[in-house]
Amino acid sequence: MQRTKRIGYRFIVGLLVLNFIWYIASLLLPKTVIISPIAVYKHIPNLLRGAMLQHLLASLWRLLVGIAISLVLGVAIAFCMFRFHRFGKITSAFTYLAYPIPKIALLPIVMLIAGLGNIGKITMIVLILLFQVIVTMRDSLGKIPKEHFLVATSLGASHIKIIHHILIPSTLPDLLSSVRVAIGTAISVLFVTETYGTDRGMGFFIIDSWMRFNYYDMYGGIVVLSVAGFILFLLTDLAEGWLCPWKEVNNQKGI
């Protein structure tokens, strides 16, 4: 309940502040630069009844598939690094070198190899998010005290029970935090990739509207894409409260 109230408070206050700044900017700057939020919100229902809905669905599909693949591969690789020492050393060395590389600079190469369609765009999302998930999960697994495994083993716990009672509770909060960060990153990457070689997606819709000087569609597309990202972020936050209730208890106790 406390978590829901905190999320609701942040949402309402943040929304009011954001729209207040937007409205003031629309009064101070020319209408060809900043359109009033009231006019944009009135225009959004017409956009959703038109072609923009197809662009939104195309973007959401690419986004969710890319995040899902990144999480599955990232978690699997991190667990293998934790379980197999030699594999972990080799993978850690490769991750140390590859993680700081700006993956968006590899976009032309990815497009040449995977093409301009959905595969290329999803590949870019996976390429950028995968190392982020690996590093987060590797560090989370490394923080688990070895005594926990010794106690569980001495009590006769099986591998399944160790995973269920030690590994999952210890790493799930960090994994969900990684998902929250990944959502924002994935949307940014998707927006860039959708400006190339496609006629479907919110990136294409927003840039196309901008080039046609249709600023109502442009701002409407930005708002809709932002709301979609926020909903995914909110669902992840609520999932953390449901899947990790002990974290909320610890926060209330000041642990």
N, C-alpha and C positions, 0 to 999 in steps of 0.2 A: 504493500500500500504506500509506504514512504517513497519507494522508488518511482511509482506511478505519479505521485504528487510532484516529485522533483522533476520528472520528465515534462509533466504538464506545465509547471511553472517556467522551465527553461524555454519551452516551445512558445508560450504566450508572450513572455517578455522579449524573447529574441525576435519573434515575428513583428511585434509592435515597434521595436527599435529599428529593425531593418526597413520596414515600410515607412517609418518616419523619416529616416535618412533619404530613402528613395524619393519620397514626396517633396522634401525640401530641395533636393537636387533638381527635380523636375520644374520647380518654380524658379530656380536661379539660372538654369541653363536652357538653351533653345530647345523647343519641342522636337526638332530634328535630331537632337542628341540624346536627351532623356525624356521619355514619355511618362506621364503620370501613371502610378500604379493602379489607380482607379480605372483608367481607360484600358489598361492592359488586362486587368481582371475581367472587365466586361467583354473583352474580345476573346478570351480563352475558350468559353463554351463553343463559339463558332469554329475555332480551330479544331477542337476535339471532335466536333461533328463532321469535320472535313477530312483532308488527307493526312493531317498530322498524327492521327491515331495510329496509322500504319507505320509511320516513322518511329513513334514511341515504342510500339510493340517490337519492331525490328531491333531497336537499341537495347531494350530490356532483355530480349532473348540472347543477344551477343554478350551482354554484361553478365547475366546469371550463369551462362555456360562457361565463360572465361573464369569467373570467380570459383565456380564449383570444381573445375579442372585444377585450378591453382591450389585449392585447399586439399583436394585428394592427393595430388602429387606431392605437395609440400609436406603434409603430415606424414605420408608414407616414407619419404626420404629422411625426414627428421627422426622418425622412429628407428629407421635402419641405421642412421648415424649413431643413435644412442645405444642400439643393441649390438652393433658390430663395430668394434673399435677401429680396425684397419680401414674399413669403408668410411667411418666417420672422419678419420684423419685426412684421407684423400679428398672427400667431399668438402670438408671444412676449408682446406687449402684452396680448392676451386671456388668455393663460395666467397672466400675472403678476397679473391682476385676479381671475380665477376660481379659481385654485389654493387660496388661503387660505379660501375660502367653505366653511363646514361643510356638506358635501353631504347629510348625513343629515337636515338641517333641510328639505331639499327633498322628503323622502319623501312627504308628503301630496300635493304637486303631481304627483310621478311616478306615484303611485297613481291620481290622478284622470285623468291622460293615458293611461298605459299599462295601467291596470287592476290588479286585485289578484292576478292569476295569475302564471305564470312570467315573462312578458315584463316586468312591473313589477319583479319581484325581480332579474332579470338586468340590467335597465336601471340599477338602483341600484348594483349591483356595478360595472358599466362606468363609470358616472358618477363614482364615487369613485376607481377605479383608473386611469382613462385619463390624467388629468393627472399622476399620479405617474409613469407610464411615459413620458409625453412629456418631463417635466422631466429624468428620469434619462437618457434617450437623447439629449436635446438637449445636456446637459452632457457626456456621454461623447463624442459626436461633436465637440464643440467643443474637447476636449482633444487631439485628434489633431494632431500637428505638421504644418504645411503642407508641410514639406520632404518628408514621406513621399509626398505626392501628386505633387510636382514630380519626385522621383526616378522614381516609377513611370511617370509620363507620358513622361519623357525616354527611358525604356527601351522605350516603345511598348506599355505595358500597356493593355488594353481596359477599358471600364467594368466588365465582368463580373469581370475579374481584380482590378481595384481594390477592388471590393466583396468579393471572396473573400479577398484577401491583406491588405487594410488595414482596411476598414470592419468586417467581421465579427469578426476577431480583436480589434480595439480596443474594440468595444462589447459583445461577447457576455458577458464577465464581469459588467459593470454591469447588463446586461439580466437575467441570472440572479439577481443580487442583488436586483434590483427584483421579480422573481417571488417570491423568498422573503418579502420584506416584504408583497407583495400577497396572499399566501396568508393570512397572519394577519389582514390588514385585511378581505379578502373574507369570511372566516368570520364576523368580527364583524358586518359589514353584513348578511350573509345571515341570521344569527341574529335580528337586529332585524326584518328584513322578513318573516321566517317566523312572526312572532307576530301578523301581521295577515292577515286574509282568506284563510286556507288551512287545510287539515286534513292537509297532508303536509309533512314537513320536520323536521329535528332541533330547530329553534327552537320549532316548535309542540309537538313531543313533550315537550321539557324543561319549557316553561311549563305545558303541560297537566298534566304529572305534578306539578308544584309546586302548582298550584291544587287538585288532587285530594289533596294531602298524601301522595302516593306518592313518598316521598323515595328509595326504592331505585331506582325507575325514573328519577327526576330525576338522581341522581348517576351512574347507569349511562349515561344519555344524554350527560351532560357528559364522562364518560371516553371514550366511543366517539367523540364529535365531536372531542375533543382528540387522540385517537390518529389519526383520519383526517387531521386537519390536520398532525400530526407526520409521517405517512407521506408526504404531499405535499411537505412541507418537506425530508424526507430524500431523496426522489427528485430534487428540484431540486439539492440539495447534491452528490449522486452524479453527476448529469448535468454539473454544472460541472467536476468532476474528470475526467470522460471527454471533454467537449467542449473544455475549456480546460487541457490538460496543462501548457502553458507557465507558467501561473499558479502551479501547485504547485512547479515547478522554481524559479521566482523567489522563492517563499516560503522554500524550503530554502536558497537562496543569500543570503537576507536582503535581497533587492531590493524 
